Amino acid sequence: MMRELLRPNTFIRAAKKYVRRQQYKADEIKSTLELLSENVFDSRLKAHKLKGELENSWA
């Protein structure tokens, strides 16, 4: 199931700034976002539950 990723303006600005500084990372970011939209719990993303105040969230 493909998920729609929300990309707030703050993310877009930060990603553009990051890629300007490290252009070789652009393809890595693109592939990670594609992987994230396909399968949030893919082992390559290293998803894990958070503890404490963010107990019901995932990183």
PDB file of N, CA, C and O in Angstrom, chain B, residues numbered from 101:
ATOM      1  N   MET B 101       0.842  -1.179   0.000  1.00  0.00           N
ATOM      2  CA  MET B 101       0.000   0.000   0.000  1.00  0.00           C
ATOM      3  C   MET B 101       0.890   1.245   0.000  1.00  0.00           C
ATOM      4  O   MET B 101       1.721   1.429   0.890  1.00  0.00           O
ATOM      5  N   MET B 102       0.705   2.079  -0.991  1.00  0.00           N
ATOM      6  CA  MET B 102       1.464   3.321  -1.060  1.00  0.00           C
ATOM      7  C   MET B 102       0.824   4.350  -0.141  1.00  0.00           C
ATOM      8  O   MET B 102      -0.394   4.528  -0.138  1.00  0.00           O
ATOM      9  N   ARG B 103       1.646   5.012   0.625  1.00  0.00           N
ATOM     10  CA  ARG B 103       1.165   6.066   1.522  1.00  0.00           C
ATOM     11  C   ARG B 103       1.513   7.412   0.919  1.00  0.00           C
ATOM     12  O   ARG B 103       2.513   7.560   0.217  1.00  0.00           O
ATOM     13  N   GLU B 104       0.679   8.375   1.203  1.00  0.00           N
ATOM     14  CA  GLU B 104       0.962   9.725   0.749  1.00  0.00           C
ATOM     15  C   GLU B 104       1.771  10.419   1.840  1.00  0.00           C
ATOM     16  O   GLU B 104       1.327  10.519   2.984  1.00  0.00           O
ATOM     17  N   LEU B 105       2.942  10.891   1.483  1.00  0.00           N
ATOM     18  CA  LEU B 105       3.777  11.587   2.444  1.00  0.00           C
ATOM     19  C   LEU B 105       3.431  13.065   2.447  1.00  0.00           C
ATOM     20  O   LEU B 105       3.340  13.696   1.394  1.00  0.00           O
ATOM     21  N   LEU B 106       3.243  13.600   3.617  1.00  0.00           N
ATOM     22  CA  LEU B 106       3.015  15.035   3.746  1.00  0.00           C
ATOM     23  C   LEU B 106       4.372  15.708   3.860  1.00  0.00           C
ATOM     24  O   LEU B 106       5.213  15.314   4.668  1.00  0.00           O
ATOM     25  N   ARG B 107       4.566  16.715   3.048  1.00  0.00           N
ATOM     26  CA  ARG B 107       5.850  17.420   3.054  1.00  0.00           C
ATOM     27  C   ARG B 107       5.602  18.881   3.397  1.00  0.00           C
ATOM     28  O   ARG B 107       5.368  19.695   2.504  1.00  0.00           O
ATOM     29  N   PRO B 108       5.650  19.220   4.679  1.00  0.00           N
ATOM     30  CA  PRO B 108       5.427  20.614   5.056  1.00  0.00           C
ATOM     31  C   PRO B 108       6.535  21.512   4.491  1.00  0.00           C
ATOM     32  O   PRO B 108       7.622  21.044   4.152  1.00  0.00           O
ATOM     33  N   ASN B 109       6.236  22.788   4.401  1.00  0.00           N
ATOM     34  CA  ASN B 109       7.205  23.740   3.851  1.00  0.00           C
ATOM     35  C   ASN B 109       8.526  23.718   4.608  1.00  0.00           C
ATOM     36  O   ASN B 109       9.585  23.899   4.007  1.00  0.00           O
ATOM     37  N   THR B 110       8.475  23.500   5.916  1.00  0.00           N
ATOM     38  CA  THR B 110       9.715  23.472   6.693  1.00  0.00           C
ATOM     39  C   THR B 110      10.599  22.310   6.257  1.00  0.00           C
ATOM     40  O   THR B 110      11.820  22.449   6.191  1.00  0.00           O
ATOM     41  N   PHE B 111       9.985  21.159   5.957  1.00  0.00           N
ATOM     42  CA  PHE B 111      10.758  20.016   5.482  1.00  0.00           C
ATOM     43  C   PHE B 111      11.374  20.310   4.124  1.00  0.00           C
ATOM     44  O   PHE B 111      12.551  20.027   3.899  1.00  0.00           O
ATOM     45  N   ILE B 112      10.589  20.871   3.226  1.00  0.00           N
ATOM     46  CA  ILE B 112      11.080  21.166   1.879  1.00  0.00           C
ATOM     47  C   ILE B 112      12.251  22.132   1.927  1.00  0.00           C
ATOM     48  O   ILE B 112      13.257  21.928   1.248  1.00  0.00           O
ATOM     49  N   ARG B 113      12.124  23.185   2.729  1.00  0.00           N
ATOM     50  CA  ARG B 113      13.224  24.158   2.848  1.00  0.00           C
ATOM     51  C   ARG B 113      14.472  23.511   3.425  1.00  0.00           C
ATOM     52  O   ARG B 113      15.577  23.739   2.934  1.00  0.00           O
ATOM     53  N   ALA B 114      14.298  22.703   4.470  1.00  0.00           N
ATOM     54  CA  ALA B 114      15.448  22.051   5.099  1.00  0.00           C
ATOM     55  C   ALA B 114      16.112  21.063   4.147  1.00  0.00           C
ATOM     56  O   ALA B 114      17.340  20.977   4.101  1.00  0.00           O
ATOM     57  N   ALA B 115      15.316  20.321   3.389  1.00  0.00           N
ATOM     58  CA  ALA B 115      15.868  19.349   2.439  1.00  0.00           C
ATOM     59  C   ALA B 115      16.642  20.053   1.329  1.00  0.00           C
ATOM     60  O   ALA B 115      17.725  19.607   0.950  1.00  0.00           O
ATOM     61  N   LYS B 116      16.098  21.141   0.812  1.00  0.00           N
ATOM     62  CA  LYS B 116      16.799  21.896  -0.230  1.00  0.00           C
ATOM     63  C   LYS B 116      18.129  22.439   0.286  1.00  0.00           C
ATOM     64  O   LYS B 116      19.143  22.382  -0.411  1.00  0.00           O
ATOM     65  N   LYS B 117      18.120  22.957   1.485  1.00  0.00           N
ATOM     66  CA  LYS B 117      19.341  23.496   2.087  1.00  0.00           C
ATOM     67  C   LYS B 117      20.376  22.386   2.278  1.00  0.00           C
ATOM     68  O   LYS B 117      21.562  22.578   2.009  1.00  0.00           O
ATOM     69  N   TYR B 118      19.919  21.240   2.740  1.00  0.00           N
ATOM     70  CA  TYR B 118      20.805  20.094   2.962  1.00  0.00           C
ATOM     71  C   TYR B 118      21.421  19.614   1.653  1.00  0.00           C
ATOM     72  O   TYR B 118      22.618  19.335   1.582  1.00  0.00           O
ATOM     73  N   VAL B 119      20.592  19.520   0.621  1.00  0.00           N
ATOM     74  CA  VAL B 119      21.071  19.031  -0.676  1.00  0.00           C
ATOM     75  C   VAL B 119      22.025  20.037  -1.317  1.00  0.00           C
ATOM     76  O   VAL B 119      22.969  19.640  -2.001  1.00  0.00           O
ATOM     77  N   ARG B 120      21.791  21.333  -1.104  1.00  0.00           N
ATOM     78  CA  ARG B 120      22.719  22.334  -1.639  1.00  0.00           C
ATOM     79  C   ARG B 120      24.120  22.139  -1.065  1.00  0.00           C
ATOM     80  O   ARG B 120      25.117  22.312  -1.765  1.00  0.00           O
ATOM     81  N   ARG B 121      24.183  21.780   0.208  1.00  0.00           N
ATOM     82  CA  ARG B 121      25.476  21.583   0.868  1.00  0.00           C
ATOM     83  C   ARG B 121      26.090  20.228   0.538  1.00  0.00           C
ATOM     84  O   ARG B 121      27.310  20.107   0.425  1.00  0.00           O
ATOM     85  N   GLN B 122      25.255  19.218   0.385  1.00  0.00           N
ATOM     86  CA  GLN B 122      25.731  17.851   0.149  1.00  0.00           C
ATOM     87  C   GLN B 122      24.950  17.237  -1.008  1.00  0.00           C
ATOM     88  O   GLN B 122      24.043  16.431  -0.800  1.00  0.00           O
ATOM     89  N   GLN B 123      25.309  17.624  -2.221  1.00  0.00           N
ATOM     90  CA  GLN B 123      24.551  17.211  -3.404  1.00  0.00           C
ATOM     91  C   GLN B 123      24.550  15.702  -3.603  1.00  0.00           C
ATOM     92  O   GLN B 123      23.604  15.157  -4.172  1.00  0.00           O
ATOM     93  N   TYR B 124      25.581  15.029  -3.151  1.00  0.00           N
ATOM     94  CA  TYR B 124      25.657  13.577  -3.339  1.00  0.00           C
ATOM     95  C   TYR B 124      24.612  12.837  -2.512  1.00  0.00           C
ATOM     96  O   TYR B 124      24.398  11.647  -2.744  1.00  0.00           O
ATOM     97  N   LYS B 125      23.967  13.481  -1.575  1.00  0.00           N
ATOM     98  CA  LYS B 125      22.947  12.845  -0.737  1.00  0.00           C
ATOM     99  C   LYS B 125      21.543  12.931  -1.337  1.00  0.00           C
ATOM    100  O   LYS B 125      20.616  12.330  -0.795  1.00  0.00           O
ATOM    101  N   ALA B 126      21.363  13.652  -2.427  1.00  0.00           N
ATOM    102  CA  ALA B 126      20.035  13.857  -3.011  1.00  0.00           C
ATOM    103  C   ALA B 126      19.376  12.532  -3.392  1.00  0.00           C
ATOM    104  O   ALA B 126      18.199  12.324  -3.098  1.00  0.00           O
ATOM    105  N   ASP B 127      20.114  11.640  -4.038  1.00  0.00           N
ATOM    106  CA  ASP B 127      19.539  10.347  -4.440  1.00  0.00           C
ATOM    107  C   ASP B 127      19.183   9.500  -3.226  1.00  0.00           C
ATOM    108  O   ASP B 127      18.185   8.778  -3.237  1.00  0.00           O
ATOM    109  N   GLU B 128      19.995   9.588  -2.185  1.00  0.00           N
ATOM    110  CA  GLU B 128      19.730   8.824  -0.961  1.00  0.00           C
ATOM    111  C   GLU B 128      18.444   9.304  -0.295  1.00  0.00           C
ATOM    112  O   GLU B 128      17.650   8.494   0.185  1.00  0.00           O
ATOM    113  N   ILE B 129      18.240  10.608  -0.266  1.00  0.00           N
ATOM    114  CA  ILE B 129      17.022  11.166   0.321  1.00  0.00           C
ATOM    115  C   ILE B 129      15.807  10.730  -0.487  1.00  0.00           C
ATOM    116  O   ILE B 129      14.789  10.336   0.083  1.00  0.00           O
ATOM    117  N   LYS B 130      15.910  10.797  -1.800  1.00  0.00           N
ATOM    118  CA  LYS B 130      14.802  10.400  -2.672  1.00  0.00           C
ATOM    119  C   LYS B 130      14.443   8.932  -2.480  1.00  0.00           C
ATOM    120  O   LYS B 130      13.264   8.590  -2.382  1.00  0.00           O
ATOM    121  N   SER B 131      15.443   8.068  -2.426  1.00  0.00           N
ATOM    122  CA  SER B 131      15.164   6.639  -2.259  1.00  0.00           C
ATOM    123  C   SER B 131      14.583   6.340  -0.880  1.00  0.00           C
ATOM    124  O   SER B 131      13.734   5.458  -0.747  1.00  0.00           O
ATOM    125  N   THR B 132      15.026   7.060   0.142  1.00  0.00           N
ATOM    126  CA  THR B 132      14.487   6.863   1.485  1.00  0.00           C
ATOM    127  C   THR B 132      13.021   7.278   1.546  1.00  0.00           C
ATOM    128  O   THR B 132      12.208   6.591   2.163  1.00  0.00           O
ATOM    129  N   LEU B 133      12.680   8.395   0.911  1.00  0.00           N
ATOM    130  CA  LEU B 133      11.285   8.842   0.899  1.00  0.00           C
ATOM    131  C   LEU B 133      10.404   7.875   0.127  1.00  0.00           C
ATOM    132  O   LEU B 133       9.264   7.629   0.523  1.00  0.00           O
ATOM    133  N   GLU B 134      10.910   7.326  -0.964  1.00  0.00           N
ATOM    134  CA  GLU B 134      10.146   6.334  -1.722  1.00  0.00           C
ATOM    135  C   GLU B 134       9.927   5.072  -0.900  1.00  0.00           C
ATOM    136  O   GLU B 134       8.833   4.507  -0.895  1.00  0.00           O
ATOM    137  N   LEU B 135      10.969   4.634  -0.206  1.00  0.00           N
ATOM    138  CA  LEU B 135      10.871   3.455   0.648  1.00  0.00           C
ATOM    139  C   LEU B 135       9.874   3.698   1.776  1.00  0.00           C
ATOM    140  O   LEU B 135       9.094   2.813   2.128  1.00  0.00           O
ATOM    141  N   LEU B 136       9.905   4.877   2.325  1.00  0.00           N
ATOM    142  CA  LEU B 136       8.997   5.241   3.405  1.00  0.00           C
ATOM    143  C   LEU B 136       7.549   5.220   2.933  1.00  0.00           C
ATOM    144  O   LEU B 136       6.665   4.782   3.670  1.00  0.00           O
ATOM    145  N   SER B 137       7.301   5.683   1.726  1.00  0.00           N
ATOM    146  CA  SER B 137       5.924   5.688   1.220  1.00  0.00           C
ATOM    147  C   SER B 137       5.436   4.274   0.896  1.00  0.00           C
ATOM    148  O   SER B 137       4.235   4.008   0.950  1.00  0.00           O
ATOM    149  N   GLU B 138       6.354   3.366   0.559  1.00  0.00           N
ATOM    150  CA  GLU B 138       5.976   1.991   0.242  1.00  0.00           C
ATOM    151  C   GLU B 138       5.753   1.147   1.486  1.00  0.00           C
ATOM    152  O   GLU B 138       4.758   0.428   1.578  1.00  0.00           O
ATOM    153  N   ASN B 139       6.684   1.227   2.456  1.00  0.00           N
ATOM    154  CA  ASN B 139       6.609   0.383   3.648  1.00  0.00           C
ATOM    155  C   ASN B 139       7.280   1.100   4.814  1.00  0.00           C
ATOM    156  O   ASN B 139       8.506   1.180   4.888  1.00  0.00           O
ATOM    157  N   VAL B 140       6.470   1.611   5.707  1.00  0.00           N
ATOM    158  CA  VAL B 140       6.973   2.387   6.845  1.00  0.00           C
ATOM    159  C   VAL B 140       7.870   1.551   7.756  1.00  0.00           C
ATOM    160  O   VAL B 140       8.790   2.078   8.382  1.00  0.00           O
ATOM    161  N   PHE B 141       7.601   0.250   7.828  1.00  0.00           N
ATOM    162  CA  PHE B 141       8.333  -0.605   8.758  1.00  0.00           C
ATOM    163  C   PHE B 141       9.422  -1.432   8.083  1.00  0.00           C
ATOM    164  O   PHE B 141       9.823  -2.467   8.615  1.00  0.00           O
ATOM    165  N   ASP B 142       9.901  -1.002   6.941  1.00  0.00           N
ATOM    166  CA  ASP B 142      11.000  -1.688   6.261  1.00  0.00           C
ATOM    167  C   ASP B 142      12.224  -1.677   7.186  1.00  0.00           C
ATOM    168  O   ASP B 142      12.508  -0.665   7.826  1.00  0.00           O
ATOM    169  N   SER B 143      12.930  -2.775   7.254  1.00  0.00           N
ATOM    170  CA  SER B 143      14.064  -2.891   8.183  1.00  0.00           C
ATOM    171  C   SER B 143      15.182  -1.893   7.876  1.00  0.00           C
ATOM    172  O   SER B 143      15.944  -1.522   8.769  1.00  0.00           O
ATOM    173  N   ARG B 144      15.281  -1.465   6.634  1.00  0.00           N
ATOM    174  CA  ARG B 144      16.324  -0.488   6.274  1.00  0.00           C
ATOM    175  C   ARG B 144      16.074   0.888   6.885  1.00  0.00           C
ATOM    176  O   ARG B 144      16.997   1.693   7.002  1.00  0.00           O
ATOM    177  N   LEU B 145      14.832   1.159   7.272  1.00  0.00           N
ATOM    178  CA  LEU B 145      14.494   2.442   7.885  1.00  0.00           C
ATOM    179  C   LEU B 145      14.735   2.440   9.392  1.00  0.00           C
ATOM    180  O   LEU B 145      14.770   3.499  10.018  1.00  0.00           O
ATOM    181  N   LYS B 146      14.897   1.270   9.966  1.00  0.00           N
ATOM    182  CA  LYS B 146      15.170   1.116  11.406  1.00  0.00           C
ATOM    183  C   LYS B 146      14.104   1.796  12.269  1.00  0.00           C
ATOM    184  O   LYS B 146      14.424   2.511  13.218  1.00  0.00           O
ATOM    185  N   ALA B 147      12.837   1.565  11.927  1.00  0.00           N
ATOM    186  CA  ALA B 147      11.730   2.132  12.699  1.00  0.00           C
ATOM    187  C   ALA B 147      11.680   1.486  14.081  1.00  0.00           C
ATOM    188  O   ALA B 147      11.910   0.286  14.230  1.00  0.00           O
ATOM    189  N   HIS B 148      11.375   2.299  15.083  1.00  0.00           N
ATOM    190  CA  HIS B 148      11.286   1.781  16.449  1.00  0.00           C
ATOM    191  C   HIS B 148      10.326   2.639  17.265  1.00  0.00           C
ATOM    192  O   HIS B 148      10.129   3.821  16.981  1.00  0.00           O
ATOM    193  N   LYS B 149       9.735   2.022  18.282  1.00  0.00           N
ATOM    194  CA  LYS B 149       8.826   2.739  19.170  1.00  0.00           C
ATOM    195  C   LYS B 149       9.632   3.669  20.069  1.00  0.00           C
ATOM    196  O   LYS B 149      10.766   3.376  20.449  1.00  0.00           O
ATOM    197  N   LEU B 150       9.011   4.797  20.394  1.00  0.00           N
ATOM    198  CA  LEU B 150       9.649   5.741  21.302  1.00  0.00           C
ATOM    199  C   LEU B 150       9.131   5.522  22.714  1.00  0.00           C
ATOM    200  O   LEU B 150       8.078   4.920  22.925  1.00  0.00           O
ATOM    201  N   LYS B 151       9.887   6.017  23.660  1.00  0.00           N
ATOM    202  CA  LYS B 151       9.523   5.875  25.073  1.00  0.00           C
ATOM    203  C   LYS B 151       9.307   7.251  25.685  1.00  0.00           C
ATOM    204  O   LYS B 151       9.579   8.271  25.051  1.00  0.00           O
ATOM    205  N   GLY B 152       8.820   7.275  26.911  1.00  0.00           N
ATOM    206  CA  GLY B 152       8.644   8.528  27.619  1.00  0.00           C
ATOM    207  C   GLY B 152       7.415   9.282  27.143  1.00  0.00           C
ATOM    208  O   GLY B 152       6.362   8.684  26.926  1.00  0.00           O
ATOM    209  N   GLU B 153       7.546  10.596  26.979  1.00  0.00           N
ATOM    210  CA  GLU B 153       6.415  11.432  26.583  1.00  0.00           C
ATOM    211  C   GLU B 153       5.874  11.082  25.201  1.00  0.00           C
ATOM    212  O   GLU B 153       4.695  11.305  24.926  1.00  0.00           O
ATOM    213  N   LEU B 154       6.710  10.543  24.342  1.00  0.00           N
ATOM    214  CA  LEU B 154       6.301  10.198  22.981  1.00  0.00           C
ATOM    215  C   LEU B 154       6.026   8.698  22.851  1.00  0.00           C
ATOM    216  O   LEU B 154       6.272   8.101  21.803  1.00  0.00           O
ATOM    217  N   GLU B 155       5.523   8.110  23.906  1.00  0.00           N
ATOM    218  CA  GLU B 155       5.350   6.669  24.031  1.00  0.00           C
ATOM    219  C   GLU B 155       4.564   6.023  22.879  1.00  0.00           C
ATOM    220  O   GLU B 155       4.899   4.915  22.460  1.00  0.00           O
ATOM    221  N   ASN B 156       3.550   6.680  22.374  1.00  0.00           N
ATOM    222  CA  ASN B 156       2.716   6.088  21.331  1.00  0.00           C
ATOM    223  C   ASN B 156       3.172   6.457  19.931  1.00  0.00           C
ATOM    224  O   ASN B 156       2.408   6.301  18.978  1.00  0.00           O
ATOM    225  N   SER B 157       4.382   6.936  19.786  1.00  0.00           N
ATOM    226  CA  SER B 157       4.911   7.365  18.484  1.00  0.00           C
ATOM    227  C   SER B 157       6.029   6.461  18.029  1.00  0.00           C
ATOM    228  O   SER B 157       6.593   5.692  18.808  1.00  0.00           O
ATOM    229  N   TRP B 158       6.337   6.568  16.759  1.00  0.00           N
ATOM    230  CA  TRP B 158       7.435   5.806  16.161  1.00  0.00           C
ATOM    231  C   TRP B 158       8.458   6.766  15.570  1.00  0.00           C
ATOM    232  O   TRP B 158       8.117   7.867  15.136  1.00  0.00           O
ATOM    233  N   ALA B 159       9.695   6.342  15.558  1.00  0.00           N
ATOM    234  CA  ALA B 159      10.770   7.130  14.920  1.00  0.00           C
ATOM    235  C   ALA B 159      11.363   6.307  13.799  1.00  0.00           C
ATOM    236  O   ALA B 159      12.283   6.762  13.119  1.00  0.00           O
TER     237      ALA B 159
END
